[in-house]
Amino acid sequence: MLLDSSIAKQSYVEDCEVCCNPIQVSVKFMSSELTEFQANRMED
């Protein structure tokens, strides 16, 4: 999974590369350094 550190706080949905199910991804960066990462399975 590639993360874009040019945006300090972001949340988006990305399909799993293995099973194609959607994943809710939330990340935070401070001075281009990853400070928080969370990935959760999307519920139906």
C-alpha positions as CSV (number, residue, x, y, z in Angstrom):
1,M,0.0,0.0,0.0
2,L,1.4,3.4,-1.0
3,L,0.7,6.4,1.2
4,D,0.9,10.0,0.1
5,S,2.6,12.1,2.8
6,S,1.8,15.4,1.1
7,I,-1.6,15.4,2.8
8,A,-1.3,15.6,6.6
9,K,-4.6,13.8,7.5
10,Q,-6.5,11.6,5.1
11,S,-9.2,8.9,5.1
12,Y,-10.2,6.9,2.1
13,V,-11.5,3.5,0.9
14,E,-9.1,1.2,-1.0
15,D,-9.7,-2.3,-2.4
16,C,-7.6,-5.1,-0.9
17,E,-5.0,-6.2,-3.4
18,V,-5.6,-9.9,-2.4
19,C,-9.3,-10.3,-2.0
20,C,-10.7,-7.0,-3.6
21,N,-12.8,-6.2,-0.5
22,P,-13.0,-2.6,0.5
23,I,-10.8,-1.3,3.4
24,Q,-11.2,2.1,5.2
25,V,-7.7,3.6,5.5
26,S,-7.0,6.5,7.8
27,V,-3.5,8.0,8.1
28,K,-1.9,11.1,9.7
29,F,1.5,12.5,8.9
30,M,3.6,15.1,10.8
31,S,6.5,16.7,8.8
32,S,6.1,13.9,6.2
33,E,6.5,11.2,9.0
34,L,3.7,8.7,9.5
35,T,2.3,9.2,13.0
36,E,-0.9,7.3,12.8
37,F,-2.2,4.4,10.6
38,Q,-5.5,2.5,10.8
39,A,-7.1,0.1,8.3
40,N,-10.5,-1.4,8.9
41,R,-12.6,-3.8,6.9
42,M,-15.8,-2.2,5.5
43,E,-19.0,-3.8,6.9
44,D,-21.9,-4.6,4.6
